[in-house]
């Protein structure tokens, strides 16, 4: 679904970097897979064909946040602390 996105915060040694992978078209989704110490964030089509892949070393990841869309195609509202 359009609107799926994943934010990845990486420790790059001297700095912290933030990357974002977004489903760029309707019908696409973003999947997160962990294999052998490597985290892959993959944008795939409806048929499962990968469009883009981002790979990160699991030991360098500080945070990985998934922002899925709801059933109507809208992003979920963030809960606010009062």
Secondary structure, DSSP 8 states (H G I E B T S, - for coil): -TT-EEEEEEE-SSSEEEEEEE--STT-EEEEEEETTEEEEEEE-TT--EEEEEEEEGGGEEEEEEE-B-TTS-B-------
